[in-house]
């Protein structure tokens, strides 16, 4: 199989989808790997690293897309890449189609077979290819929020952990999954008052037992959301419904009740965001202010830490990429029900049930 590793073009995206050691394994298995010039440079991998691993370096993204049987990416294709879509192309990447209907339409119109990292799912409902970036994004989210609370960035000038004789800041996390708990752990480590709201009693009991009061679990209801959002110095949105759009559990009226200079970081923005006032931003223009509250919603937050993020992501995704290459797309999806859950478009149709409900015209 010919496998293409294009350079990511999303704003300031610094990750790469395959490391040189992965290229070496693919080549050893008899495959050809085309790597775009400087694809890995921001993650610490030189062009020479890829050449030494047996990869073929290409200067043109067009060549990578046109000559490859399978494209492996980090982030979803942007509109400028849709022109490369064709019926015999296989795509393995984060897709988040629920929040990008134009991409779903383009993939179906061109009969691309696409497999999304974010919906590969185990029998116990774990998302092994989403978890690594959820962990990174959760931790980065709190770090970014801490930074934005500084006065020179428009925040209220609050030190989250406080010092002797002052109150610590209050961090409220909506959602107790991998994003939420990683975000909360960083906040608690900074000695902020840290609250996690979740709808699951099992999750709340887990938080209570594991963190022993360092993180306070609260049952998520409209009333508790209203109460705690108004108290938040930093609000982190971390609601996930696998493959589906995130529900707007935090309403505009809740945001209006927050104090001037408070900060919202919505990590759920890849799936549309869970806060009503949120819209996607970018690393070039990461924030905007609404109702005197700073909003941050960059879809590719892990790009801020490419050394860690690329290692974590590719360690999770590469075994599946190698399986797809070695066994062929059809056989790999047939033999591996976990990987099969990642299939999102095929033969001009969306195949994932949750997407079929969102896009009935493409089902």
PARO-32054 format. One record per residue (C-alpha): residue in three letters; x, y, z negated. Coordinates in pm, 1 decimal, padded with zeros to 6 digits. Layout:
BEGIN
- ALA,X,Y,Z
...
END
This chain:
BEGIN
- UNK,00000.0,00000.0,00000.0
- UNK,00110.1,00358.4,00061.6
- UNK,00055.7,00566.3,-00251.6
- UNK,00061.5,00944.9,-00253.5
- UNK,00160.5,01168.5,-00544.6
- UNK,00077.1,01526.5,-00443.5
- UNK,00177.9,01832.2,-00639.2
- UNK,-00105.9,01959.6,-00857.4
- UNK,-00248.3,02291.5,-00739.1
- UNK,-00491.3,02385.0,-01015.5
- UNK,-00383.8,02711.2,-01179.8
- UNK,-00062.2,02653.0,-01375.6
- UNK,-00117.9,02276.6,-01378.9
- UNK,00220.5,02138.4,-01481.5
- UNK,00153.0,01765.7,-01518.2
- UNK,00234.5,01496.8,-01262.5
- UNK,00035.6,01178.5,-01204.7
- UNK,00321.3,00925.5,-01175.3
- UNK,00660.4,00937.6,-01345.6
- UNK,00978.6,00820.9,-01169.0
- UNK,00977.4,00495.1,-01367.2
- UNK,00626.8,00430.6,-01232.7
- UNK,00746.5,00494.2,-00879.0
- UNK,01024.5,00243.7,-00937.6
- UNK,00774.7,-00023.3,-01046.9
- UNK,00548.1,00042.3,-00749.9
- UNK,00837.9,00021.1,-00504.2
- UNK,00963.5,-00297.4,-00669.6
- UNK,00615.9,-00444.2,-00615.6
- UNK,00644.4,-00377.6,-00243.8
- UNK,00459.1,-00049.2,-00212.5
- UNK,00568.2,00278.0,-00056.1
- UNK,00531.7,00592.9,-00267.4
- UNK,00518.5,00940.6,-00112.8
- UNK,00597.5,01217.6,-00361.3
- UNK,00552.2,01583.8,-00281.3
- UNK,00854.9,01808.4,-00325.4
- UNK,00873.4,01942.1,-00684.3
- UNK,00562.2,01748.0,-00793.2
- UNK,00724.7,01653.6,-01123.3
- UNK,00953.3,01946.8,-01185.4
- UNK,00739.3,02113.1,-01454.1
- UNK,00714.5,01784.2,-01642.2
- UNK,01091.1,01749.9,-01647.1
- UNK,01136.3,01519.8,-01343.7
- UNK,01353.7,01633.6,-01054.6
- UNK,01318.6,01545.3,-00688.4
- UNK,01637.7,01342.1,-00725.2
- UNK,01473.5,01138.9,-01004.1
- UNK,01199.4,01031.9,-00765.0
- UNK,01441.0,00959.3,-00480.4
- UNK,01656.6,00747.5,-00713.8
- UNK,01343.4,00556.0,-00814.6
- UNK,01279.0,00467.2,-00451.0
- UNK,01016.7,00729.4,-00371.1
- UNK,00995.5,00908.6,-00038.7
- UNK,01005.4,01284.4,-00082.7
- UNK,00773.2,01489.3,00138.3
- UNK,00756.1,01866.4,00175.1
- UNK,00398.3,01872.6,00299.6
- UNK,00085.9,01805.2,00093.6
- UNK,-00091.2,01732.8,00422.9
- UNK,00150.0,01449.2,00496.6
- UNK,00098.9,01303.2,00150.0
- UNK,-00280.3,01304.1,00184.5
- UNK,-00294.4,01189.9,00547.0
- UNK,-00041.4,00907.0,00524.2
- UNK,-00151.1,00751.7,00192.2
- UNK,-00401.4,00474.2,00126.8
- UNK,-00442.3,00584.1,-00235.4
- UNK,-00388.2,00927.4,-00383.6
- UNK,-00308.2,00942.8,-00754.7
- UNK,-00361.8,01283.8,-00914.5
- UNK,-00406.1,01442.9,-01253.9
- UNK,-00687.4,01690.9,-01191.9
- UNK,-00982.5,01685.6,-00954.6
- UNK,-00921.0,01798.4,-00594.9
- UNK,-00985.4,02165.6,-00531.7
- UNK,-01182.9,02291.9,-00231.5
- UNK,-00866.4,02354.8,-00032.2
- UNK,-00796.6,01979.2,-00053.8
- UNK,-01139.3,01863.9,00066.5
- UNK,-01016.6,01883.7,00426.2
- UNK,-00795.2,01583.0,00356.4
- UNK,-01086.2,01355.3,00262.6
- UNK,-01157.1,01060.9,00492.7
- UNK,-01346.2,00731.8,00483.0
- UNK,-01043.4,00506.6,00421.6
- UNK,-00904.0,00719.6,00139.6
- UNK,-00897.9,00600.0,-00222.4
- UNK,-00865.7,00856.1,-00500.0
- UNK,-00761.5,00789.2,-00861.4
- UNK,-00771.8,01095.5,-01088.8
- UNK,-00979.6,01292.5,-01336.8
- UNK,-01295.8,01390.6,-01148.9
- UNK,-01551.6,01538.6,-01395.1
- UNK,-01808.1,01543.4,-01114.3
- UNK,-02093.4,01642.9,-01345.3
- UNK,-01954.3,01994.7,-01355.5
- UNK,-01832.8,02005.3,-00992.6
- UNK,-02132.8,01915.7,-00771.8
- UNK,-01958.9,02046.7,-00459.8
- UNK,-01682.0,01789.5,-00508.6
- UNK,-01935.3,01507.9,-00551.5
- UNK,-02099.5,01616.0,-00225.9
- UNK,-01767.1,01636.3,-00039.0
- UNK,-01656.7,01291.8,-00157.4
- UNK,-01987.1,01139.5,-00048.2
- UNK,-01997.6,01317.3,00287.9
- UNK,-01652.4,01180.6,00373.0
- UNK,-01706.6,00830.2,00224.5
- UNK,-01408.4,00853.6,-00011.5
- UNK,-01380.1,00579.7,-00272.8
- UNK,-01310.1,00769.8,-00594.8
- UNK,-01225.7,00636.4,-00938.6
- UNK,-01234.6,00879.2,-01231.0
- UNK,-01005.7,00834.7,-01527.9
- UNK,-01266.9,00978.7,-01760.6
- UNK,-01525.7,00701.0,-01712.8
- UNK,-01299.2,00394.5,-01728.6
- UNK,-01462.0,00233.0,-02031.4
- UNK,-01397.3,-00072.3,-02250.0
- UNK,-01661.9,-00306.3,-02388.1
- UNK,-01657.2,-00120.8,-02720.8
- UNK,-01725.7,00208.5,-02538.5
- UNK,-01374.2,00347.5,-02570.8
- UNK,-01240.9,00565.8,-02288.5
- UNK,-00873.5,00465.1,-02270.2
- UNK,-00773.5,00708.3,-01995.0
- UNK,-00953.0,01003.5,-02150.1
- UNK,-00832.1,00952.0,-02507.3
- UNK,-00467.8,01065.0,-02454.7
- UNK,-00567.2,01399.9,-02305.8
- UNK,-00848.6,01438.7,-02560.3
- UNK,-00590.2,01408.3,-02835.0
- UNK,-00364.3,01665.2,-02669.9
- UNK,-00648.7,01905.7,-02588.4
- UNK,-00784.8,01885.3,-02942.0
- UNK,-00449.9,01971.2,-03096.8
- UNK,-00373.9,02240.3,-02840.1
- UNK,-00721.2,02386.5,-02889.7
- UNK,-00659.0,02465.4,-03254.2
- UNK,-00309.3,02596.9,-03182.0
- UNK,-00445.6,02827.3,-02911.5
- UNK,-00727.3,02939.3,-03141.2
- UNK,-00478.3,03024.0,-03414.0
- UNK,-00279.4,03231.8,-03166.5
- UNK,-00589.8,03415.5,-03040.3
- UNK,-00690.7,03508.7,-03395.0
- UNK,-00380.4,03728.1,-03412.9
- UNK,-00464.1,04096.8,-03397.7
- UNK,-00246.9,04165.1,-03093.2
- UNK,-00463.3,03921.9,-02895.0
- UNK,-00789.0,04085.6,-03000.7
- UNK,-00864.5,03852.6,-03290.0
- UNK,-00962.0,03954.6,-03639.6
- UNK,-00603.9,03926.3,-03763.7
- UNK,-00664.8,03625.4,-03985.2
- UNK,-00399.9,03373.6,-04090.5
- UNK,-00590.3,03045.1,-04084.9
- UNK,-00415.7,02895.8,-04386.0
- UNK,-00415.8,03217.9,-04585.2
- UNK,-00158.4,03286.8,-04855.6
- UNK,-00171.3,03315.9,-05233.6
- UNK,-00465.2,03528.9,-05339.8
- UNK,-00639.2,03533.8,-05000.1
- UNK,-00908.9,03321.8,-04845.6
- UNK,-00813.2,03067.8,-04578.7
- UNK,-00984.0,03079.2,-04243.1
- UNK,-01278.9,02857.0,-04157.6
- UNK,-01250.2,02623.3,-03859.9
- UNK,-01571.9,02460.8,-03742.7
- UNK,-01548.6,02172.9,-03496.6
- UNK,-01860.3,02058.2,-03310.6
- UNK,-01813.6,01688.0,-03237.3
- UNK,-01615.7,01426.1,-03425.8
- UNK,-01464.9,01229.0,-03138.3
- UNK,-01098.7,01218.1,-03038.2
- UNK,-01091.8,01585.1,-02940.4
- UNK,-01271.6,01698.1,-03253.0
- UNK,-01070.5,01498.6,-03503.6
- UNK,-00736.9,01596.7,-03350.2
- UNK,-00844.5,01958.4,-03357.7
- UNK,-00959.9,01925.0,-03717.3
- UNK,-00638.2,01753.8,-03827.1
- UNK,-00430.1,02045.8,-03701.3
- UNK,-00663.0,02293.8,-03870.9
- UNK,-00651.4,02104.7,-04199.7
- UNK,-00272.6,02080.1,-04169.1
- UNK,-00265.8,02459.8,-04152.6
- UNK,-00469.9,02463.8,-04476.0
- UNK,-00779.3,02610.1,-04316.9
- UNK,-01122.5,02521.2,-04450.0
- UNK,-01214.1,02262.5,-04189.0
- UNK,-01564.9,02139.4,-04108.2
- UNK,-01664.1,01879.1,-03847.8
- UNK,-02025.8,01851.0,-03735.7
- UNK,-02140.9,01526.7,-03575.1
- UNK,-02471.2,01346.2,-03518.7
- UNK,-02336.0,01001.9,-03612.8
- UNK,-02363.7,00890.0,-03976.0
- UNK,-02092.8,00630.6,-03912.0
- UNK,-01857.7,00901.3,-03788.3
- UNK,-01935.8,01123.2,-04088.4
- UNK,-01868.3,00836.2,-04327.9
- UNK,-01540.6,00765.2,-04148.5
- UNK,-01430.8,01128.4,-04184.7
- UNK,-01526.5,01129.8,-04551.9
- UNK,-01325.7,00817.6,-04628.1
- UNK,-01021.7,00897.2,-04413.4
- UNK,-00966.4,01261.1,-04498.6
- UNK,-01088.1,01259.7,-04860.4
- UNK,-01217.2,01615.8,-04858.3
- UNK,-00941.6,01774.3,-04649.2
- UNK,-01193.7,01778.4,-04363.6
- UNK,-01559.8,01824.3,-04452.8
- UNK,-01809.7,01618.6,-04251.3
- UNK,-02152.4,01774.2,-04191.4
- UNK,-02454.0,01623.1,-04016.7
- UNK,-02509.6,01811.2,-03691.7
- UNK,-02858.2,01959.9,-03672.4
- UNK,-02984.2,02288.1,-03526.4
- UNK,-02992.3,02425.8,-03878.9
- UNK,-02639.3,02317.1,-03974.6
- UNK,-02499.8,02442.8,-03644.3
- UNK,-02661.6,02782.9,-03704.3
- UNK,-02523.0,02797.2,-04057.2
- UNK,-02166.4,02690.9,-03985.8
- UNK,-02112.7,02869.2,-03655.3
- UNK,-02192.1,03199.1,-03827.4
- UNK,-01917.7,03122.6,-04082.7
- UNK,-01655.1,03014.2,-03830.3
- UNK,-01341.7,03215.1,-03774.6
- UNK,-01246.0,02956.3,-03513.8
- UNK,-01513.3,02745.0,-03343.1
- UNK,-01400.3,02442.6,-03140.8
- UNK,-01644.3,02279.0,-02900.1
- UNK,-01572.4,01907.0,-02871.8
- UNK,-01897.1,01742.5,-02760.4
- UNK,-01863.2,01455.7,-02513.9
- UNK,-02126.1,01257.4,-02324.1
- UNK,-01921.3,01026.4,-02102.2
- UNK,-01957.1,01124.9,-01737.7
- UNK,-02247.2,01363.1,-01805.7
- UNK,-02267.5,01737.7,-01856.5
- UNK,-02211.6,01843.7,-02215.6
- UNK,-02527.3,01975.0,-02384.4
- UNK,-02530.0,02338.0,-02500.5
- UNK,-02559.6,02266.3,-02871.6
- UNK,-02430.9,02613.3,-02967.3
- UNK,-02676.2,02876.0,-02840.8
- UNK,-02611.5,03238.8,-02755.0
- UNK,-02793.6,03348.3,-03068.3
- UNK,-02540.8,03151.0,-03273.9
- UNK,-02249.9,03324.7,-03102.7
- UNK,-02410.1,03664.3,-03169.0
- UNK,-02407.2,03580.5,-03540.6
- UNK,-02029.3,03524.0,-03547.8
- UNK,-01802.5,03793.0,-03689.9
- UNK,-01617.6,04038.8,-03468.5
- UNK,-01282.5,03899.9,-03353.2
- UNK,-01370.9,03535.5,-03413.7
- UNK,-01258.0,03281.9,-03154.6
- UNK,-01431.1,03007.0,-02957.2
- UNK,-01231.1,02732.6,-02787.4
- UNK,-01455.8,02500.7,-02583.5
- UNK,-01261.8,02185.2,-02504.2
- UNK,-01575.5,02036.7,-02346.0
- UNK,-01544.9,02278.4,-02053.2
- UNK,-01439.4,01997.2,-01816.0
- UNK,-01796.8,01872.0,-01848.3
- UNK,-01953.6,02217.1,-01839.7
- UNK,-01895.4,02317.2,-02202.4
- UNK,-02111.6,02274.9,-02512.1
- UNK,-02149.6,02645.7,-02592.9
- UNK,-02412.2,02846.1,-02408.8
- UNK,-02195.3,03154.9,-02359.3
- UNK,-01900.5,02964.4,-02216.1
- UNK,-01764.1,02968.4,-01862.9
- UNK,-01445.8,02816.2,-01728.8
- UNK,-01133.3,03030.1,-01748.5
- UNK,-00777.0,02965.2,-01630.5
- UNK,-00423.8,02980.8,-01763.6
- UNK,-00380.6,03305.4,-01568.2
- UNK,-00689.8,03461.0,-01728.9
- UNK,-00760.4,03238.6,-02028.0
- UNK,-01004.7,03450.1,-02230.0
- UNK,-01297.5,03686.3,-02213.6
- UNK,-01498.9,03860.3,-02484.8
- UNK,-01873.5,03823.9,-02525.3
- UNK,-02069.2,03950.9,-02827.0
- UNK,-01733.7,04060.7,-02974.9
- UNK,-01615.5,03699.5,-02984.5
- UNK,-01310.7,03577.5,-02790.7
- UNK,-01394.8,03284.9,-02559.5
- UNK,-01126.3,03044.8,-02433.8
- UNK,-01224.7,02766.9,-02191.2
- UNK,-00933.2,02650.7,-01977.4
- UNK,-01019.1,02312.0,-01819.9
- UNK,-00657.6,02191.8,-01808.0
- UNK,-00534.4,02280.7,-02155.3
- UNK,-00290.5,01985.0,-02170.8
- UNK,-00091.6,02155.2,-01893.3
- UNK,00047.3,02379.9,-02167.3
- UNK,00246.3,02082.2,-02297.0
- UNK,00348.6,01889.1,-01982.3
- UNK,00632.1,01691.2,-02137.6
- UNK,00398.2,01535.0,-02392.7
- UNK,00088.8,01532.8,-02173.9
- UNK,00243.9,01365.8,-01870.0
- UNK,00399.1,01093.4,-02083.4
- UNK,00073.4,01029.2,-02269.2
- UNK,-00141.8,01036.7,-01956.6
- UNK,00072.5,00822.8,-01729.6
- UNK,00136.2,00564.5,-02001.3
- UNK,-00239.9,00509.1,-02005.4
- UNK,-00318.9,00538.2,-01635.0
- UNK,-00023.2,00364.6,-01471.5
- UNK,-00117.0,00002.8,-01554.5
- UNK,-00449.9,00061.2,-01379.3
- UNK,-00280.6,00232.9,-01084.9
- UNK,-00043.8,-00062.2,-01048.4
- UNK,-00338.4,-00302.5,-01061.6
- UNK,-00520.6,-00110.2,-00788.0
- UNK,-00208.2,-00115.8,-00571.4
- UNK,-00117.1,-00480.4,-00630.0
- UNK,-00463.4,-00632.1,-00604.9
- UNK,-00622.9,-00387.8,-00364.2
- UNK,-00905.3,-00152.4,-00454.2
- UNK,-01197.4,-00391.2,-00398.2
- UNK,-01039.3,-00686.2,-00575.6
- UNK,-00918.2,-00480.8,-00870.9
- UNK,-01261.5,-00328.1,-00926.5
- UNK,-01427.2,-00669.2,-00896.7
- UNK,-01192.1,-00843.6,-01137.3
- UNK,-01166.9,-00570.7,-01401.0
- UNK,-01502.2,-00451.9,-01541.6
- UNK,-01326.5,-00184.0,-01748.7
- UNK,-01171.4,-00028.3,-01438.9
- UNK,-01496.8,-00074.0,-01246.5
- UNK,-01668.7,00168.8,-01483.6
- UNK,-01442.5,00435.0,-01336.2
- UNK,-01586.7,00400.6,-00985.6
- UNK,-01781.8,00718.8,-00912.5
- UNK,-01826.2,00739.3,-00534.8
- UNK,-01820.5,00475.7,-00261.2
- UNK,-01969.4,00442.7,00088.5
- UNK,-02114.8,00791.1,00077.1
- UNK,-02298.8,00748.2,-00253.2
- UNK,-02238.6,00824.8,-00619.2
- UNK,-02221.6,00492.0,-00801.0
- UNK,-02207.0,00592.2,-01167.2
- UNK,-02556.3,00577.0,-01322.1
- UNK,-02524.0,00903.4,-01513.8
- UNK,-02417.9,01081.5,-01194.3
- UNK,-02702.4,00924.3,-01000.5
- UNK,-02940.6,01092.1,-01243.2
- UNK,-02762.0,01425.8,-01199.8
- UNK,-02733.4,01398.8,-00820.6
- UNK,-03032.0,01191.1,-00701.3
- UNK,-02979.0,01316.5,-00345.8
- UNK,-02636.8,01146.4,-00345.5
- UNK,-02746.5,00819.2,-00506.4
END
